[in-house]
Amino acid sequence: MSTPHKNKTFATFLAVILGGLGVHRFYLRGPLDKLGLMHLCSLPIAGMVYGLAPEADGFFKLLPITISYIVAFIEALVLGVTADEKFDAQFNAGSGQASQSRWILAVLLVTTMIIGSVTLIGTIARVFDLLYTGGAYG
């Protein structure tokens, strides 16, 4: 019996769109993936920050989810640049099919770089603004 074939482009897409919730990890490794569950835990942690410190800046309330998404963007880049043969050996060993990356994966990787770098730089800038100036710049 063969295992279902996992698409590298779709896994990268999931990492970009829903990676902060660990959906790409669950797609590739199953529902009990430990790192996927850690991504998913960012939601209750953000809820705890909101509940325990309702007067905190909204940025801090969303920081756990933001960090989870930044990690997911890095995972998307790693998935996307992995050679098809290596990806198949790791995730499609019993599927009997070979992955073939197309141009859409390159577009997805460029989009991931843009979104991920803007998110990372914006997060770093906002953290320093809040910590050192008390939010004087916004």
SEKOLDO-87020 format. One record per residue (C-alpha): x, y, z; residue number from 1; chain. Coordinates in Angstrom, 2 decimals. Last residue first. Example, Ala and Ser with C-alpha at 12.3 -4.5 7.8 and 13.67 -1.06 7.14 Angstrom:
2
> X/Y/Z/i/ch
> 13.67/-1.06/7.14/2/A
> 12.30/-4.50/7.80/1/A
END
This chain:
138
> X/Y/Z/i/ch
> 3.49/55.10/16.88/138/A
> 6.89/56.69/17.19/137/A
> 6.77/57.41/20.91/136/A
> 5.97/53.77/21.71/135/A
> 7.65/53.70/25.10/134/A
> 10.88/55.01/23.61/133/A
> 13.29/52.14/24.32/132/A
> 11.06/49.09/24.71/131/A
> 8.17/50.10/22.48/130/A
> 10.29/51.45/19.64/129/A
> 12.77/48.58/19.94/128/A
> 9.97/46.03/19.68/127/A
> 8.37/47.93/16.80/126/A
> 11.60/47.99/14.78/125/A
> 12.26/44.29/15.34/124/A
> 8.70/43.41/14.34/123/A
> 8.82/45.59/11.25/122/A
> 12.12/44.05/10.16/121/A
> 10.78/40.53/10.63/120/A
> 7.43/41.19/8.97/119/A
> 9.00/43.02/6.02/118/A
> 11.56/40.21/5.65/117/A
> 8.91/37.50/5.78/116/A
> 6.50/39.14/3.35/115/A
> 9.19/39.86/0.75/114/A
> 11.06/36.58/1.16/113/A
> 7.80/34.62/1.09/112/A
> 6.74/36.37/-2.11/111/A
> 10.08/35.45/-3.70/110/A
> 9.61/31.85/-2.55/109/A
> 6.05/31.70/-3.91/108/A
> 7.15/33.04/-7.28/107/A
> 9.87/30.38/-7.40/106/A
> 7.33/27.69/-6.46/105/A
> 5.00/28.88/-9.22/104/A
> 7.76/28.23/-11.75/103/A
> 7.46/24.46/-11.31/102/A
> 8.86/21.91/-8.91/101/A
> 8.47/18.29/-9.98/100/A
> 7.99/15.79/-7.20/99/A
> 8.35/12.09/-7.98/98/A
> 5.62/9.52/-7.45/97/A
> 5.72/6.02/-5.93/96/A
> 4.21/7.29/-2.68/95/A
> 6.32/5.27/-0.27/94/A
> 9.28/7.61/0.23/93/A
> 7.25/10.77/-0.24/92/A
> 8.20/12.93/2.77/91/A
> 11.96/12.58/3.32/90/A
> 13.14/10.89/0.14/89/A
> 10.72/12.98/-1.91/88/A
> 12.03/16.22/-0.40/87/A
> 15.63/15.11/-1.04/86/A
> 14.85/14.31/-4.67/85/A
> 12.95/17.57/-5.16/84/A
> 15.86/19.61/-3.82/83/A
> 15.00/21.71/-0.79/82/A
> 14.69/25.38/-1.74/81/A
> 10.96/25.53/-1.10/80/A
> 10.95/23.63/2.17/79/A
> 13.71/25.80/3.65/78/A
> 11.99/28.97/2.48/77/A
> 8.67/27.85/3.94/76/A
> 10.40/26.95/7.23/75/A
> 11.82/30.48/7.41/74/A
> 8.35/31.89/6.78/73/A
> 6.97/29.56/9.46/72/A
> 9.47/30.92/12.00/71/A
> 8.28/34.45/11.21/70/A
> 4.69/33.25/11.53/69/A
> 5.28/31.81/15.00/68/A
> 6.97/35.04/16.07/67/A
> 3.94/37.01/14.90/66/A
> 1.56/34.66/16.72/65/A
> 3.47/35.10/19.99/64/A
> 3.73/38.90/19.42/63/A
> -0.01/39.49/18.95/62/A
> -0.72/40.67/22.49/61/A
> 2.61/42.49/22.58/60/A
> 1.68/44.49/19.49/59/A
> -1.70/45.33/20.95/58/A
> 0.03/47.35/23.69/57/A
> -0.62/46.03/27.16/56/A
> -3.68/47.20/29.13/55/A
> -5.35/43.77/28.88/54/A
> -2.34/42.13/30.56/53/A
> -3.36/38.73/31.87/52/A
> -6.19/38.09/29.44/51/A
> -4.46/39.42/26.30/50/A
> -1.19/37.71/27.21/49/A
> -3.14/34.50/27.87/48/A
> -4.90/34.78/24.54/47/A
> -1.56/35.23/22.76/46/A
> -0.37/32.08/24.54/45/A
> -3.56/30.30/23.50/44/A
> -2.89/31.18/19.84/43/A
> 0.88/30.53/19.87/42/A
> 0.16/26.96/20.95/41/A
> -0.57/26.04/17.32/40/A
> 3.02/26.72/16.35/39/A
> 4.16/24.50/19.22/38/A
> 1.73/21.82/18.03/37/A
> 3.35/21.95/14.61/36/A
> 6.75/21.61/16.26/35/A
> 5.58/18.48/18.08/34/A
> 3.97/16.80/15.06/33/A
> 0.95/14.89/16.30/32/A
> -1.44/15.62/13.42/31/A
> 0.79/14.26/10.65/30/A
> 4.25/15.01/9.29/29/A
> 3.79/16.91/6.02/28/A
> 0.26/18.31/6.31/27/A
> 0.57/18.77/10.09/26/A
> 3.80/20.70/9.60/25/A
> 2.23/22.89/6.91/24/A
> -0.74/23.63/9.19/23/A
> 1.50/24.84/12.02/22/A
> -0.70/27.75/13.08/21/A
> 1.84/30.39/12.07/20/A
> 2.28/28.43/8.88/19/A
> -1.20/29.20/7.63/18/A
> -0.44/31.33/4.54/17/A
> 3.32/31.01/4.04/16/A
> 3.73/27.49/5.42/15/A
> 0.62/26.33/3.55/14/A
> 2.09/27.63/0.30/13/A
> 5.36/25.80/0.98/12/A
> 3.44/22.57/1.62/11/A
> 1.46/23.14/-1.59/10/A
> 4.66/23.64/-3.59/9/A
> 6.24/20.51/-2.09/8/A
> 3.24/18.28/-2.85/7/A
> 2.82/15.28/-0.59/6/A
> 2.04/11.97/-2.29/5/A
> -0.23/9.67/-0.31/4/A
> 1.38/6.51/1.08/3/A
> 1.42/3.37/-1.00/2/A
> 0.00/0.00/0.00/1/A
END
